[in-house]
């Protein structure tokens, strides 16, 4: 199973072709694909047209959706952020810290194109697809 970040889903839905969207396209219907509730929010809030929103909601019915945050994960996320900050790295978005921390904790690979995940790969053991 792979978790797919909003950075890839957004590119996928607007028709960007890159290695990440190709990997997503290959995986859909053939391999287990998952997202987090935060990712679902990030993706769905971006649709302007109702028909596109509804099409995405239908696609997400076949995708595993994880609840990514609770007390323990909130603490782990804060600790991961602080670990990176001590190394001089500041992650811009709290949602990315939570997503990366969840994937690290659950040992789930993450498919992403957002550069904010790179420090998690390099310093904290995030598995990149």
C-alpha positions in Angstrom: 0.0 0.0 0.0 1.2 3.5 -0.8 -0.1 6.8 0.6 -0.5 9.5 -2.1 0.0 13.1 -1.1 -2.2 16.0 -2.3 0.7 17.3 -4.4 0.4 14.3 -6.6 -3.4 14.1 -6.6 -3.7 17.8 -7.6 -1.2 17.3 -10.5 -3.1 14.1 -11.5 -6.5 15.8 -11.6 -5.3 18.8 -13.6 -3.5 16.5 -16.1 0.2 17.1 -15.2 2.3 14.2 -16.5 5.3 13.5 -14.4 6.8 10.4 -12.7 4.6 10.7 -9.6 1.3 11.0 -11.6 2.4 8.1 -13.8 3.1 6.0 -10.7 -0.4 7.0 -9.3 -2.1 6.1 -12.6 -0.3 2.7 -12.7 -1.3 2.0 -9.1 -5.0 2.9 -9.3 -7.0 -0.3 -9.7 -3.9 -2.5 -9.4 -2.3 -1.8 -6.1 -3.7 -0.5 -2.8 -3.7 3.3 -2.7 -4.4 5.3 0.4 -4.7 8.9 1.5 -5.2 10.6 4.8 -8.1 12.7 5.9 -5.9 15.8 5.7 -5.0 14.9 2.1 -8.6 14.4 1.3 -9.5 17.8 2.6 -6.6 19.5 0.7 -7.6 17.9 -2.6 -11.3 18.3 -2.5 -11.3 21.9 -1.4 -9.5 22.8 -4.6 -12.2 21.9 -7.0 -14.1 24.8 -8.5 -16.6 22.8 -10.6 -19.2 20.6 -8.9 -18.8 17.9 -11.5 -15.0 17.7 -10.9 -15.6 17.6 -7.1 -18.1 14.8 -7.5 -15.8 12.8 -9.8 -13.0 13.1 -7.3 -15.3 12.0 -4.4 -16.3 9.0 -6.5 -12.7 8.1 -7.2 -11.9 8.4 -3.4 -14.6 5.8 -2.6 -12.1 3.1 -3.8 -9.2 4.5 -1.8 -8.3 3.7 1.8 -8.6 6.8 3.9 -6.7 7.0 7.2 -7.5 9.3 10.1 -4.0 10.8 10.5 -4.2 12.8 13.7 -4.9 12.0 17.3 -3.2 12.8 20.5 -0.2 10.5 20.0 0.3 11.4 16.4 0.0 15.1 17.3 2.9 14.7 19.8 5.0 12.6 17.3 4.4 15.3 14.6 5.5 18.0 17.0 8.6 16.0 17.9 9.5 15.4 14.3 9.1 19.1 13.5 11.3 20.0 16.4 13.9 17.4 15.3 14.1 19.0 11.9 14.1 22.5 13.2 17.1 21.7 15.4 18.9 20.7 12.2 18.0 24.1 10.7 15.1 22.8 8.6 11.7 24.4 8.9 8.8 22.6 7.2 6.3 25.2 5.9 3.1 23.3 6.3 1.8 21.6 9.5 -0.3 19.3 7.4 2.9 18.0 5.7 4.5 17.3 9.1 1.4 15.3 10.1 1.3 13.3 6.9 5.0 12.5 7.0 4.9 11.6 10.6 1.9 9.3 10.1 3.6 7.5 7.2 6.8 7.1 9.2 5.0 5.8 12.2 2.9 3.3 10.1 5.9 2.4 7.9 3.9 3.4 4.8 5.6 4.7 1.7 4.5 8.1 0.5 4.2 9.2 -3.1 4.8 13.0 -3.2 6.2 15.8 -5.3 6.3 18.4 -2.6 9.9 19.2 -1.6 8.8 19.7 2.1 8.9 15.9 2.5 12.5 15.5 1.5 13.9 16.2 5.0 11.6 13.5 6.4 13.2 11.1 3.9 16.7 12.2 4.6 16.6 12.6 8.4 13.6 10.7 9.8 13.2 7.6 7.6 10.1 8.4 5.5 9.9 5.9 2.7 9.6 7.6 -0.7 7.8 5.8 -3.5 
